[in-house]
Amino acid sequence: MAKILDPDLLTYSVDSATNNLRFNTAARTIQLVTGGSLVAKDGVTGQCLFSKIKEVLRADANLPKYPLPVREMIHDESMELVNGWTFADSATIKMIRDCGVAYVNAAGATTAMFACFVTLGGLAAGTPDADLYFVQSSASNATTATFTHVNTGASFGVNELVQIYSDTNGDGTPDYDYRAYAKVFLRRAGYTYDESSNIDIGYPALTYKKYNFPITHSVDPGVTVDDTTLAGYTGMAIEWFAANQSFSLGANGPYNFKQTITAAGRTHQEIYSWVQWRLRQTSDIDAGAGNRTGKVAPALVFMDGETLKTRLLDTGGTHIVNPAGSSLNNIAEADNTGAYRTYPYVAAITLEFDSYLQADGANAKYWLWDAATYGTAGATLLVDNNAVPITGTISGPAASFGFNYPGSPVNYVAVAVGKANGKTAVATGSIVASTANKAVLVAGQERWYSNP
């Protein structure tokens, strides 16, 4: 089926519990009841319903005896029930499409307003209804609400009325007024996230009309860890701060931030997966004094190819504390100015040892010298990205090190000295901006060492 556009597809009755469209003149209510062409999930457009009401007014002998239930529409996206008429129940309200609705009482006061929220963009098959939701408050711990009719495999997710104003007494003192704010979220595990507010779509205030929120998603290749595993991670945290927090990224900085993600040595893929998981929680995810519900907290990170980027929020920039050293090249952080800050490029070099050096194990030693000073009394060792000199005893087929790349190639001389099994080996080369730098030390078999 599809949403009803043709009034002829609706049957009606006045003061009778039959047909699709039922008028109760005593209660002054209008009710939609499924059956025939009317399917609750598909619904009926406001324009079609308005047109059918006008046709009933012309065709029925009794309904015109009472104050008219509708005011002429200004356009097809807004309808007013007037003279105290209302819709009979929430099921009716949730079947109206493409049109906002207002209730006006007999005295001319507006007692209720409903905006029509339409999300434009497809939802993947199997998307749980609870993963598309909305809030009507900008509070960091706002209560979420779900929609009644969520569509997958279509060009839209929802087309549904949401009440934004209530003044039951019609005295100008509302029971509640949500016309200033609404935000729709789409957060499904393993998929990209999306969110859109009335401000984002250019409406600083809401009224009883249709609003299109662009909301869609796709499979997220950046999520590489399942929820069960993420729930077991320890030492990680997200915190919002009132004051600036100053951090350096290696030798770069310091820069100011307002949020931190404590990574506890996790890789950039693990950090991204964990943050996305936290943003689907119904609990407070702020490790500090604040109270921020995960499901309504703003998106903190995104993947740009292989690079994990943090977002500049309304509160400020976001810094990742203590990520894995192997991921430093894959992180870019938005500071309070919105500029992206990165670590100095961390190259990597691997020293590979032949089987004879490996056989000597702790009796064999290696050094990585700065070629500019090697061969002199002042020879210096190159240091890794933690400022530790690159030297040690051999404990396997290879030894790998991070290296803060200075912006131009660094020439090296790699030396290894075996003992009873391996000879000596020398390799030269340059460390370039790559994680695939390699020095191969082939010593060969030692045949003449003796220490009787």
MOBELMO-V585092 format. One record per residue. N is the residue number from 0. RES is the residue in one letter. PHI is phi in radians with two decimals (NA if undefined). Layout:
N:RES:PHI, N:RES:PHI
This chain:
0:M:NA, 1:A:-2.57, 2:K:-1.07, 3:I:-1.41, 4:L:-1.93, 5:D:-1.76, 6:P:-1.01, 7:D:-1.15, 8:L:-1.47, 9:L:-1.83, 10:T:-1.70, 11:Y:-2.42, 12:S:-2.61, 13:V:-2.03, 14:D:0.97, 15:S:-2.62, 16:A:-1.52, 17:T:-2.39, 18:N:1.29, 19:N:-1.28, 20:L:-2.01, 21:R:-2.10, 22:F:-1.84, 23:N:-1.99, 24:T:-1.27, 25:A:-1.23, 26:A:-1.54, 27:R:0.96, 28:T:-2.18, 29:I:-2.13, 30:Q:-2.23, 31:L:-1.80, 32:V:-2.25, 33:T:-1.15, 34:G:2.54, 35:G:1.10, 36:S:-1.42, 37:L:-1.59, 38:V:-1.98, 39:A:-0.98, 40:K:-1.20, 41:D:-1.47, 42:G:1.27, 43:V:-2.46, 44:T:-1.23, 45:G:-1.06, 46:Q:-1.11, 47:C:-1.13, 48:L:-1.11, 49:F:-1.02, 50:S:-1.11, 51:K:-1.15, 52:I:-1.05, 53:K:-1.09, 54:E:-1.13, 55:V:-1.14, 56:L:-1.02, 57:R:-1.40, 58:A:-1.66, 59:D:-1.61, 60:A:-1.40, 61:N:-1.75, 62:L:-1.02, 63:P:-1.14, 64:K:-1.24, 65:Y:-1.89, 66:P:-0.91, 67:L:-1.01, 68:P:-1.45, 69:V:-2.29, 70:R:-1.77, 71:E:-0.96, 72:M:-1.25, 73:I:-1.34, 74:H:-2.66, 75:D:-1.35, 76:E:-1.90, 77:S:-2.49, 78:M:-2.40, 79:E:-2.07, 80:L:-1.57, 81:V:-2.10, 82:N:1.04, 83:G:1.47, 84:W:-1.30, 85:T:-2.48, 86:F:-1.41, 87:A:-1.24, 88:D:-2.77, 89:S:-1.18, 90:A:-1.06, 91:T:-1.12, 92:I:-0.98, 93:K:-1.36, 94:M:-1.77, 95:I:-1.60, 96:R:-2.10, 97:D:1.10, 98:C:-2.76, 99:G:-1.44, 100:V:-2.41, 101:A:-2.25, 102:Y:-1.83, 103:V:-2.18, 104:N:-1.41, 105:A:-1.11, 106:A:-1.50, 107:G:1.60, 108:A:-1.55, 109:T:-1.38, 110:T:-1.86, 111:A:-2.78, 112:M:-2.36, 113:F:-2.22, 114:A:-1.63, 115:C:-1.68, 116:F:-1.61, 117:V:-2.10, 118:T:-1.76, 119:L:-1.68, 120:G:2.26, 121:G:-1.43, 122:L:-1.89, 123:A:-1.12, 124:A:-0.96, 125:G:1.51, 126:T:-1.15, 127:P:-1.10, 128:D:-0.96, 129:A:-1.22, 130:D:-1.46, 131:L:-1.96, 132:Y:-2.60, 133:F:-2.52, 134:V:-2.25, 135:Q:-2.12, 136:S:-2.55, 137:S:-1.52, 138:A:-1.05, 139:S:-1.21, 140:N:-2.11, 141:A:-1.04, 142:T:-1.39, 143:T:-1.53, 144:A:-2.34, 145:T:-1.87, 146:F:-1.56, 147:T:-1.47, 148:H:-2.16, 149:V:-1.87, 150:N:-1.90, 151:T:-2.06, 152:G:1.19, 153:A:-2.21, 154:S:-1.47, 155:F:-2.55, 156:G:-1.70, 157:V:-2.42, 158:N:-2.56, 159:E:-2.65, 160:L:-1.39, 161:V:-2.25, 162:Q:-1.28, 163:I:-2.05, 164:Y:-2.71, 165:S:-2.51, 166:D:-2.43, 167:T:-0.95, 168:N:-1.43, 169:G:1.17, 170:D:-1.74, 171:G:1.50, 172:T:-1.89, 173:P:-1.21, 174:D:-1.17, 175:Y:-2.76, 176:D:-2.50, 177:Y:-1.92, 178:R:-1.30, 179:A:-1.51, 180:Y:-2.70, 181:A:-2.72, 182:K:-2.48, 183:V:-1.86, 184:F:-2.11, 185:L:-2.30, 186:R:-2.42, 187:R:-2.04, 188:A:-1.00, 189:G:1.44, 190:Y:-2.15, 191:T:-1.11, 192:Y:-1.72, 193:D:-2.56, 194:E:-2.73, 195:S:-2.72, 196:S:-2.00, 197:N:-1.07, 198:I:-1.15, 199:D:-1.04, 200:I:-1.65, 201:G:1.60, 202:Y:-2.17, 203:P:-1.20, 204:A:-2.49, 205:L:-1.75, 206:T:-2.52, 207:Y:-1.49, 208:K:-2.59, 209:K:-1.55, 210:Y:-2.25, 211:N:-1.71, 212:F:-1.85, 213:P:-1.26, 214:I:-2.50, 215:T:-2.72, 216:H:-2.72, 217:S:-2.63, 218:V:-0.99, 219:D:-1.77, 220:P:-1.20, 221:G:-1.30, 222:V:-1.50, 223:T:-2.04, 224:V:-2.21, 225:D:-1.37, 226:D:-1.04, 227:T:-1.08, 228:T:-1.17, 229:L:-1.07, 230:A:-1.12, 231:G:-1.62, 232:Y:-1.17, 233:T:-2.11, 234:G:1.44, 235:M:-1.67, 236:A:-2.81, 237:I:-2.14, 238:E:-2.51, 239:W:-1.76, 240:F:-2.16, 241:A:-1.38, 242:A:-1.77, 243:N:-1.08, 244:Q:-2.04, 245:S:-1.73, 246:F:-2.45, 247:S:-1.85, 248:L:-1.88, 249:G:1.10, 250:A:-1.46, 251:N:-1.63, 252:G:2.03, 253:P:-1.39, 254:Y:-2.27, 255:N:-1.76, 256:F:-2.42, 257:K:-2.09, 258:Q:-2.24, 259:T:-2.25, 260:I:-2.08, 261:T:-1.46, 262:A:-1.69, 263:A:0.94, 264:G:1.38, 265:R:-1.36, 266:T:-1.27, 267:H:-1.11, 268:Q:-1.16, 269:E:-1.17, 270:I:-1.08, 271:Y:-1.05, 272:S:-1.05, 273:W:-1.19, 274:V:-1.09, 275:Q:-1.08, 276:W:-1.12, 277:R:-1.09, 278:L:-1.33, 279:R:-1.94, 280:Q:-1.59, 281:T:-1.61, 282:S:-1.80, 283:D:-1.24, 284:I:-1.85, 285:D:-1.47, 286:A:-1.26, 287:G:-1.62, 288:A:-1.37, 289:G:-1.31, 290:N:-2.26, 291:R:-2.20, 292:T:-1.25, 293:G:-0.98, 294:K:-1.16, 295:V:-1.97, 296:A:-1.22, 297:P:-1.19, 298:A:-1.05, 299:L:-1.78, 300:V:-2.46, 301:F:-2.69, 302:M:-1.72, 303:D:-1.96, 304:G:1.18, 305:E:-1.66, 306:T:-1.81, 307:L:-1.47, 308:K:-2.02, 309:T:-1.60, 310:R:-1.83, 311:L:-1.46, 312:L:-1.63, 313:D:-1.04, 314:T:-1.43, 315:G:2.53, 316:G:-1.43, 317:T:-2.25, 318:H:-2.00, 319:I:-1.75, 320:V:-1.65, 321:N:1.02, 322:P:-1.35, 323:A:-1.07, 324:G:-1.02, 325:S:-1.22, 326:S:-1.86, 327:L:-1.07, 328:N:-1.28, 329:N:-1.93, 330:I:-2.25, 331:A:-2.36, 332:E:-2.06, 333:A:-1.40, 334:D:-1.54, 335:N:-1.13, 336:T:-1.51, 337:G:1.60, 338:A:-1.30, 339:Y:-1.52, 340:R:-1.94, 341:T:-2.27, 342:Y:-1.32, 343:P:-0.96, 344:Y:-1.04, 345:V:-1.77, 346:A:-1.36, 347:A:-2.43, 348:I:-2.32, 349:T:-2.03, 350:L:-1.69, 351:E:-1.86, 352:F:-2.03, 353:D:-1.31, 354:S:-1.14, 355:Y:-1.29, 356:L:-1.12, 357:Q:-1.09, 358:A:-1.15, 359:D:-1.34, 360:G:0.93, 361:A:-1.12, 362:N:-1.48, 363:A:-1.90, 364:K:-2.33, 365:Y:-2.30, 366:W:-2.48, 367:L:-2.09, 368:W:-1.63, 369:D:-1.28, 370:A:-1.05, 371:A:-1.20, 372:T:-2.05, 373:Y:-1.09, 374:G:1.64, 375:T:-2.15, 376:A:-1.14, 377:G:-1.72, 378:A:-0.97, 379:T:-2.13, 380:L:-1.46, 381:L:-1.24, 382:V:-2.01, 383:D:-1.40, 384:N:-1.25, 385:N:-1.83, 386:A:1.16, 387:V:-1.72, 388:P:-0.98, 389:I:-1.55, 390:T:-2.82, 391:G:2.95, 392:T:-1.66, 393:I:-1.43, 394:S:-2.26, 395:G:3.07, 396:P:-1.27, 397:A:-2.75, 398:A:-2.39, 399:S:-2.02, 400:F:-2.47, 401:G:-1.40, 402:F:-2.57, 403:N:-1.20, 404:Y:-1.28, 405:P:-1.45, 406:G:1.98, 407:S:-2.52, 408:P:-1.01, 409:V:-2.03, 410:N:-1.39, 411:Y:-2.37, 412:V:-2.22, 413:A:-1.72, 414:V:-2.25, 415:A:-2.36, 416:V:-2.21, 417:G:-1.55, 418:K:-2.33, 419:A:-1.39, 420:N:-1.88, 421:G:-2.01, 422:K:-1.40, 423:T:-1.72, 424:A:-2.52, 425:V:-2.32, 426:A:-2.38, 427:T:-2.13, 428:G:3.01, 429:S:-2.32, 430:I:-1.51, 431:V:-1.96, 432:A:-1.30, 433:S:-2.74, 434:T:-1.75, 435:A:-2.01, 436:N:-1.08, 437:K:-2.57, 438:A:-2.10, 439:V:-1.79, 440:L:-1.88, 441:V:-1.90, 442:A:-1.61, 443:G:1.42, 444:Q:-1.38, 445:E:-1.43, 446:R:-1.99, 447:W:-2.10, 448:Y:-1.15, 449:S:-2.64, 450:N:-2.45, 451:P:-1.19
